[in-house]
Amino acid sequence: MRLRFPFPSLLPAAGIALGLGAMAFGGYLVWRFMNPPVAPVLVAEPEAGCDLHRGPCAAALPGGGRLTLAITPRPIPLIEPLALEVRVDSAAASKVEVDFSSPDMYMGYNRHALNAVSAGVYAGKAVLPVCTRTRMAWRARVVADTERGRVSVPFTFITDPASPRS
């Protein structure tokens, strides 16, 4: 006995519908692969009175602990090598980066990965590019991947070539 499709005229339409469904599902899988879920970024604000030209600045981390950024030499100069040091207390970090940007003008991609030098201490080098303005506002955003999630701390400072060493 031979099986027959009850509505032979619907067979091409069923094949097209099945093919479109498979393509839609495949498109969804590709979209999920290309756009994985992103963990939220916890933003912490620096403590009041922070002045990176005078010394390290710190921020209290969500859930406890502190993150401290130090940039030397001081005051912070332009187009000279800078030593960056980040200390993360009470939260182990698997990756620490410092991203320099300006709220006033696009200065290009300027992110520096820091290396772990001891428990909770990360260090690296950077150079701030020269700007056509005499005074330039900068944001040094420290991004740390910790066991509590990704933490971002924006430290701000101003460089002025007219001031000594800056």
Contacts in CASP RR format, 6 or more apart in sequence:
PFRMAT RR
TARGET T0000
AUTHOR 0000-0000-0000
METHOD contacts of the structure
MODEL  1
MRLRFPFPSLLPAAGIALGLGAMAFGGYLVWRFMNPPVAPVLVAEPEAGC
DLHRGPCAAALPGGGRLTLAITPRPIPLIEPLALEVRVDSAAASKVEVDF
SSPDMYMGYNRHALNAVSAGVYAGKAVLPVCTRTRMAWRARVVADTERGR
VSVPFTFITDPASPRS
5 11 0 8 1.000
39 149 0 8 1.000
39 150 0 8 1.000
40 149 0 8 1.000
40 150 0 8 1.000
41 143 0 8 1.000
41 150 0 8 1.000
41 151 0 8 1.000
41 152 0 8 1.000
42 61 0 8 1.000
42 62 0 8 1.000
42 148 0 8 1.000
42 149 0 8 1.000
42 150 0 8 1.000
42 151 0 8 1.000
42 152 0 8 1.000
43 151 0 8 1.000
43 152 0 8 1.000
43 153 0 8 1.000
43 154 0 8 1.000
44 59 0 8 1.000
44 60 0 8 1.000
44 61 0 8 1.000
44 62 0 8 1.000
44 67 0 8 1.000
44 151 0 8 1.000
44 152 0 8 1.000
44 153 0 8 1.000
45 59 0 8 1.000
45 153 0 8 1.000
45 154 0 8 1.000
46 57 0 8 1.000
46 58 0 8 1.000
46 59 0 8 1.000
46 153 0 8 1.000
46 154 0 8 1.000
46 155 0 8 1.000
46 156 0 8 1.000
47 57 0 8 1.000
47 58 0 8 1.000
47 59 0 8 1.000
47 60 0 8 1.000
50 57 0 8 1.000
50 58 0 8 1.000
50 155 0 8 1.000
51 57 0 8 1.000
51 157 0 8 1.000
52 69 0 8 1.000
52 70 0 8 1.000
52 71 0 8 1.000
52 74 0 8 1.000
52 76 0 8 1.000
52 140 0 8 1.000
52 155 0 8 1.000
52 157 0 8 1.000
53 74 0 8 1.000
53 75 0 8 1.000
53 76 0 8 1.000
53 157 0 8 1.000
53 166 0 8 1.000
54 74 0 8 1.000
55 70 0 8 1.000
55 74 0 8 1.000
56 68 0 8 1.000
56 69 0 8 1.000
56 70 0 8 1.000
56 85 0 8 1.000
57 68 0 8 1.000
57 69 0 8 1.000
57 70 0 8 1.000
57 155 0 8 1.000
58 66 0 8 1.000
58 67 0 8 1.000
58 68 0 8 1.000
58 69 0 8 1.000
59 66 0 8 1.000
59 67 0 8 1.000
59 68 0 8 1.000
59 153 0 8 1.000
59 155 0 8 1.000
60 66 0 8 1.000
61 67 0 8 1.000
61 88 0 8 1.000
61 90 0 8 1.000
61 91 0 8 1.000
61 146 0 8 1.000
61 148 0 8 1.000
61 151 0 8 1.000
62 148 0 8 1.000
62 151 0 8 1.000
63 148 0 8 1.000
64 90 0 8 1.000
64 91 0 8 1.000
65 89 0 8 1.000
65 90 0 8 1.000
65 91 0 8 1.000
66 87 0 8 1.000
66 88 0 8 1.000
66 89 0 8 1.000
66 90 0 8 1.000
67 86 0 8 1.000
67 87 0 8 1.000
67 88 0 8 1.000
67 89 0 8 1.000
67 142 0 8 1.000
67 144 0 8 1.000
67 151 0 8 1.000
67 153 0 8 1.000
68 86 0 8 1.000
68 87 0 8 1.000
68 89 0 8 1.000
69 84 0 8 1.000
69 85 0 8 1.000
69 86 0 8 1.000
69 98 0 8 1.000
69 140 0 8 1.000
69 142 0 8 1.000
69 153 0 8 1.000
69 155 0 8 1.000
70 84 0 8 1.000
70 85 0 8 1.000
70 86 0 8 1.000
70 87 0 8 1.000
71 82 0 8 1.000
71 83 0 8 1.000
71 84 0 8 1.000
71 85 0 8 1.000
71 140 0 8 1.000
72 82 0 8 1.000
72 83 0 8 1.000
72 85 0 8 1.000
73 80 0 8 1.000
73 82 0 8 1.000
73 83 0 8 1.000
73 165 0 8 1.000
74 165 0 8 1.000
75 159 0 8 1.000
75 163 0 8 1.000
75 164 0 8 1.000
75 165 0 8 1.000
75 166 0 8 1.000
76 82 0 8 1.000
76 128 0 8 1.000
76 138 0 8 1.000
76 157 0 8 1.000
76 159 0 8 1.000
76 166 0 8 1.000
77 128 0 8 1.000
77 159 0 8 1.000
77 165 0 8 1.000
77 166 0 8 1.000
78 128 0 8 1.000
78 129 0 8 1.000
78 130 0 8 1.000
78 131 0 8 1.000
78 136 0 8 1.000
78 159 0 8 1.000
78 161 0 8 1.000
78 166 0 8 1.000
79 127 0 8 1.000
79 128 0 8 1.000
79 129 0 8 1.000
79 130 0 8 1.000
80 127 0 8 1.000
81 125 0 8 1.000
81 126 0 8 1.000
81 127 0 8 1.000
82 125 0 8 1.000
82 126 0 8 1.000
82 127 0 8 1.000
82 128 0 8 1.000
83 123 0 8 1.000
83 124 0 8 1.000
83 125 0 8 1.000
84 98 0 8 1.000
84 112 0 8 1.000
84 114 0 8 1.000
84 123 0 8 1.000
84 124 0 8 1.000
84 125 0 8 1.000
84 126 0 8 1.000
85 121 0 8 1.000
85 122 0 8 1.000
85 123 0 8 1.000
85 124 0 8 1.000
86 96 0 8 1.000
86 98 0 8 1.000
86 114 0 8 1.000
86 121 0 8 1.000
86 122 0 8 1.000
86 123 0 8 1.000
86 142 0 8 1.000
86 144 0 8 1.000
87 120 0 8 1.000
87 121 0 8 1.000
87 122 0 8 1.000
88 96 0 8 1.000
88 120 0 8 1.000
88 122 0 8 1.000
88 144 0 8 1.000
88 146 0 8 1.000
89 120 0 8 1.000
91 144 0 8 1.000
91 146 0 8 1.000
91 147 0 8 1.000
91 148 0 8 1.000
91 151 0 8 1.000
92 120 0 8 1.000
92 146 0 8 1.000
92 147 0 8 1.000
93 120 0 8 1.000
93 122 0 8 1.000
93 144 0 8 1.000
93 145 0 8 1.000
93 146 0 8 1.000
94 145 0 8 1.000
94 146 0 8 1.000
95 113 0 8 1.000
95 144 0 8 1.000
95 145 0 8 1.000
96 113 0 8 1.000
96 114 0 8 1.000
96 116 0 8 1.000
96 122 0 8 1.000
96 142 0 8 1.000
96 143 0 8 1.000
96 144 0 8 1.000
96 145 0 8 1.000
97 111 0 8 1.000
97 112 0 8 1.000
97 113 0 8 1.000
97 114 0 8 1.000
97 142 0 8 1.000
97 143 0 8 1.000
97 144 0 8 1.000
98 111 0 8 1.000
98 112 0 8 1.000
98 114 0 8 1.000
98 126 0 8 1.000
98 140 0 8 1.000
98 141 0 8 1.000
98 142 0 8 1.000
98 143 0 8 1.000
99 110 0 8 1.000
99 111 0 8 1.000
99 112 0 8 1.000
99 140 0 8 1.000
99 141 0 8 1.000
99 143 0 8 1.000
100 107 0 8 1.000
100 110 0 8 1.000
100 111 0 8 1.000
100 112 0 8 1.000
100 126 0 8 1.000
100 128 0 8 1.000
100 138 0 8 1.000
100 139 0 8 1.000
100 140 0 8 1.000
100 141 0 8 1.000
101 107 0 8 1.000
101 108 0 8 1.000
101 110 0 8 1.000
101 138 0 8 1.000
101 139 0 8 1.000
101 141 0 8 1.000
102 131 0 8 1.000
102 136 0 8 1.000
102 137 0 8 1.000
102 138 0 8 1.000
102 139 0 8 1.000
103 137 0 8 1.000
103 139 0 8 1.000
103 156 0 8 1.000
104 133 0 8 1.000
104 136 0 8 1.000
104 137 0 8 1.000
105 131 0 8 1.000
105 133 0 8 1.000
107 129 0 8 1.000
107 131 0 8 1.000
110 126 0 8 1.000
110 128 0 8 1.000
110 129 0 8 1.000
112 124 0 8 1.000
112 125 0 8 1.000
112 126 0 8 1.000
114 122 0 8 1.000
114 123 0 8 1.000
114 124 0 8 1.000
115 122 0 8 1.000
115 123 0 8 1.000
115 124 0 8 1.000
116 122 0 8 1.000
117 123 0 8 1.000
128 138 0 8 1.000
128 159 0 8 1.000
130 161 0 8 1.000
131 159 0 8 1.000
134 160 0 8 1.000
134 161 0 8 1.000
134 162 0 8 1.000
135 158 0 8 1.000
135 159 0 8 1.000
135 160 0 8 1.000
136 158 0 8 1.000
136 159 0 8 1.000
136 160 0 8 1.000
137 156 0 8 1.000
137 157 0 8 1.000
137 158 0 8 1.000
138 156 0 8 1.000
138 157 0 8 1.000
138 158 0 8 1.000
138 159 0 8 1.000
139 154 0 8 1.000
139 155 0 8 1.000
139 156 0 8 1.000
140 154 0 8 1.000
140 155 0 8 1.000
140 156 0 8 1.000
140 157 0 8 1.000
141 152 0 8 1.000
141 153 0 8 1.000
141 154 0 8 1.000
141 155 0 8 1.000
142 151 0 8 1.000
142 152 0 8 1.000
142 153 0 8 1.000
142 155 0 8 1.000
143 150 0 8 1.000
143 151 0 8 1.000
143 152 0 8 1.000
144 150 0 8 1.000
144 151 0 8 1.000
144 152 0 8 1.000
144 153 0 8 1.000
145 151 0 8 1.000
159 166 0 8 1.000
160 166 0 8 1.000
END
